[in-house]
Amino acid sequence: MATKKFKCKVCGYVHEGKQAPEQCPLCNAPKSEFEEIVEKKGLDTSSNVYTIVYAAVMVIVVAFLLVFVSQTLKSRQDANVVNDTKKQILSALNIRNQSDVSGIYDSTVKADMLMKADGSLVAYDGEFNTSYNSEFKSGNLHVFTAEVDGQTKYVIPMNGQGLWGAIWGYIALNEDRNTVYGIYFSHASETPGLGAEIKESVKFQESFQGKKVVENGQAALKVVKSGKADKNSPYQVDGVTGATMTSNGVDAMINKVLSSYLPFLNR
């Protein structure tokens, strides 16, 4: 029979044997004051080691799950971003609220081109972009050629800075490369009800239709303070009421982009 250990609850004396002694040899406590010491087997769940190991395992498991979910959803998220970009380009072509965005885009937009220094266009053979700020900075000036009701349209991506953050959009031109067919704006963080109206107000975007973008070889389309646009001017558009800074950002964005595309617009 295996040897057991018994501990005196009075003085702490530990006795080894088959049973507790009749009397503690140190404090003379009776046998009833002894309790058997039962050694725990396996990992002590109350120990610091267990706590550290458990926490480490949980961190690894959670990290693995996050990576797995992220990778699983990434393709779907990327597809949604691409679809939203195509939706914005179609909005500039006055094609809105469509369920089959991808199908309509493929049948409407005929090519994604790049402008050369002399204003001519060459085919772009890279992946479809969902943000054109970096493309613009690197000198890749995209021009989308489209066909609407049998007529050729050109769509140019725009990017700039609003009051609180980035703004961007697309301007669609008729085949003469000088008359606005449609336009679309969006933003990252403009004020709801004010600067955000560059996106939310279809009326504001429609006010650009029919305006001219070039005069005497220079970019001429301009956004002015609300109520100050010359109604007889083919170049001026009223800004958003109460959002002067955002409107100024839109004006600066349009001027910057159109000035860069002058070789194409004047070709």
C-alpha positions in Angstrom: 0.0 0.0 0.0 1.4 3.4 -1.0 2.6 5.7 1.7 0.3 8.7 2.4 1.0 12.1 3.9 -0.9 13.6 6.8 -0.6 17.2 8.0 -1.2 18.4 11.5 -3.7 21.3 11.4 -2.3 22.7 14.6 1.4 22.9 14.0 1.8 21.9 10.4 3.8 18.7 11.1 3.7 16.3 8.1 3.6 12.6 8.8 4.2 9.9 6.2 2.6 6.5 6.6 -0.4 4.4 6.0 -2.5 6.5 8.4 -2.2 9.5 10.6 -0.4 9.0 14.0 -2.4 8.7 17.1 -0.7 11.9 18.4 1.4 14.6 16.9 5.0 14.2 18.0 5.5 18.0 18.0 2.4 19.5 19.6 0.7 16.3 21.0 -2.5 17.1 19.0 -4.8 14.0 18.6 -5.2 12.0 15.5 -8.4 13.9 14.7 -6.4 17.1 14.0 -4.6 15.5 11.1 -5.8 15.7 7.5 -4.6 13.8 4.5 -2.5 15.7 1.9 -4.0 14.9 -1.5 -1.6 15.8 -4.3 -3.3 17.3 -7.3 -2.6 15.7 -10.6 -2.4 17.6 -13.9 -2.3 21.4 -14.4 -3.3 23.5 -11.4 -6.0 25.8 -12.7 -5.4 28.2 -9.9 -1.7 28.7 -10.6 -0.1 31.6 -12.5 1.3 29.2 -15.0 -2.2 28.0 -16.0 -3.4 31.6 -16.3 -0.5 32.6 -18.6 -0.8 29.5 -20.8 -4.6 29.9 -21.0 -4.4 33.6 -22.0 -1.7 32.8 -24.6 -3.7 30.1 -26.2 -6.8 32.2 -26.4 -4.9 35.1 -28.0 -3.5 32.7 -30.7 -6.9 31.2 -31.3 -8.6 34.6 -31.6 -5.9 35.9 -33.9 -6.2 32.9 -36.1 -10.0 33.3 -36.3 -9.6 37.0 -37.2 -7.2 36.3 -40.0 -9.4 33.5 -41.3 -12.5 35.7 -41.3 -10.6 38.6 -42.9 -9.2 36.4 -45.7 -12.6 34.8 -46.3 -14.4 38.1 -46.6 -11.6 40.0 -48.5 -12.6 38.9 -51.9 -16.2 39.9 -51.3 -15.2 43.3 -49.8 -12.9 44.0 -52.8 -15.7 43.1 -55.2 -18.1 45.5 -53.3 -15.5 48.4 -53.6 -15.1 47.7 -57.3 -18.9 47.7 -57.8 -19.3 50.9 -55.9 -16.6 52.6 -58.0 -18.4 51.5 -61.2 -21.6 52.8 -59.8 -20.1 56.2 -59.3 -18.8 56.3 -62.8 -22.3 55.4 -64.1 -23.8 58.2 -61.9 -21.6 60.7 -63.7 -23.2 59.4 -66.9 -26.6 60.0 -65.4 -27.2 56.3 -65.0 -28.3 55.9 -61.4 -30.3 53.5 -59.1 -29.5 50.4 -61.1 -29.5 46.9 -59.7 -27.2 45.3 -62.2 -24.3 47.8 -61.9 -21.6 45.5 -63.2 -23.7 44.4 -66.3 -24.7 48.0 -67.2 -21.1 49.2 -66.6 -19.7 46.6 -69.0 -22.2 47.5 -71.7 -21.8 51.3 -71.3 -18.1 51.9 -70.5 -16.2 50.7 -73.5 -12.6 51.3 -72.4 -10.3 52.5 -69.6 -7.7 54.7 -71.3 -4.6 56.7 -70.3 -3.8 60.2 -71.7 -0.4 60.6 -73.3 1.5 63.9 -73.2 0.1 64.9 -76.6 -3.5 64.3 -75.5 -4.0 61.1 -77.3 -5.3 58.0 -75.5 -3.8 54.6 -75.1 -5.4 51.5 -73.6 -4.8 50.9 -69.9 -3.8 47.3 -69.3 -3.6 47.3 -65.5 -6.2 46.2 -62.9 -9.3 48.3 -62.3 -8.7 51.1 -59.9 -11.0 52.0 -57.0 -9.1 55.2 -56.1 -7.5 57.5 -58.6 -5.6 59.9 -56.2 -2.4 57.8 -56.4 -2.8 57.2 -60.1 -3.1 61.0 -60.7 0.0 61.7 -58.6 2.0 59.1 -60.6 1.0 60.6 -63.9 -1.6 58.0 -64.9 -4.4 60.2 -66.2 -7.3 57.9 -66.8 -10.1 58.6 -69.3 -13.1 56.2 -69.6 -14.7 56.1 -73.0 -18.4 55.3 -72.9 -21.4 55.1 -75.2 -24.8 56.4 -74.1 -27.7 56.4 -76.5 -25.3 55.9 -79.4 -23.2 58.9 -78.4 -19.6 58.9 -77.2 -18.9 60.2 -73.7 -15.7 60.7 -71.9 -15.4 60.3 -68.1 -12.5 61.8 -66.1 -11.8 60.9 -62.5 -11.2 63.7 -60.0 -9.8 64.0 -56.5 -9.2 66.8 -54.1 -9.5 68.1 -50.6 -12.7 69.3 -48.9 -13.2 71.0 -45.5 -12.6 67.9 -43.4 -11.1 65.3 -45.7 -10.8 63.9 -49.1 -13.3 64.6 -51.9 -13.5 62.9 -55.3 -15.7 62.4 -58.2 -16.1 61.9 -62.0 -17.0 64.3 -64.7 -18.5 63.1 -68.0 -18.1 65.1 -71.1 -19.8 65.0 -74.5 -17.9 64.0 -77.6 -16.8 67.6 -78.1 -14.7 67.2 -74.9 -15.9 70.6 -73.7 -19.6 70.2 -72.6 -20.5 68.6 -69.3 -22.8 65.7 -69.8 -23.0 64.7 -66.1 -21.0 64.8 -62.9 -20.7 62.9 -59.6 -19.1 63.9 -56.3 -18.4 62.0 -53.1 -16.5 62.7 -49.9 -14.9 61.1 -46.8 -16.1 63.3 -44.0 -17.9 66.5 -45.0 -20.5 68.0 -42.7 -24.0 66.3 -43.1 -26.5 68.8 -44.5 -23.8 71.2 -45.6 -20.6 70.0 -47.4 -22.0 66.5 -47.7 -24.5 67.9 -50.1 -22.0 67.7 -52.9 -22.9 64.0 -52.8 -26.4 64.0 -51.6 -27.8 66.8 -53.7 -28.6 65.5 -57.2 -29.7 69.1 -57.9 -26.2 70.4 -57.2 -24.7 67.8 -59.5 -27.3 68.4 -62.2 -26.4 72.2 -62.2 -23.1 71.3 -64.0 -24.9 69.7 -67.0 -24.4 71.7 -70.2 -21.6 73.8 -68.7 -18.4 74.3 -70.6 -15.0 73.2 -69.2 -12.5 75.0 -71.5 -12.2 78.6 -72.6 -9.4 79.9 -74.8 -7.5 76.7 -74.2 -7.6 76.9 -70.4 -9.7 75.2 -67.7 -12.7 77.5 -67.1 -15.4 75.6 -65.3 -15.8 77.2 -61.9 -17.8 76.8 -58.7 -18.5 80.1 -57.0 -20.2 81.1 -53.8 -23.9 80.1 -53.6 -26.1 82.7 -55.3 -23.1 84.4 -57.0 -23.0 82.5 -60.3 -23.7 84.4 -63.4 -26.8 82.8 -64.9 -25.7 83.7 -68.4 -22.2 82.2 -67.9 -21.6 78.8 -69.5 -18.7 78.3 -67.0 -20.1 79.2 -63.5 -22.0 77.0 -61.1 -23.4 78.0 -57.7 -21.7 76.2 -54.7 -23.6 74.5 -51.9 -25.4 76.9 -49.6 -23.6 77.2 -46.2 -20.6 75.1 -47.4 -18.2 77.6 -48.8 -15.1 75.8 -47.9 -16.3 72.5 -49.3 -17.5 74.3 -52.5 -14.0 75.9 -52.7 -12.5 72.5 -52.5 -14.7 71.2 -55.3 -13.7 74.3 -57.4 -10.0 73.7 -56.7 -10.3 70.0 -57.6 -12.1 70.6 -60.9 -9.5 73.3 -61.9 -6.6 71.0 -60.9 -7.8 68.0 -62.8 -9.1 69.8 -65.9 -5.8 71.7 -66.2 -3.9 68.4 -66.2 -6.2 67.1 -69.0 -5.9 70.1 -71.2 -3.9 68.2 -73.9 -6.8 65.8 -74.2 -9.6 68.5 -73.9 -8.0 70.8 -76.5 -7.0 68.0 -78.9 
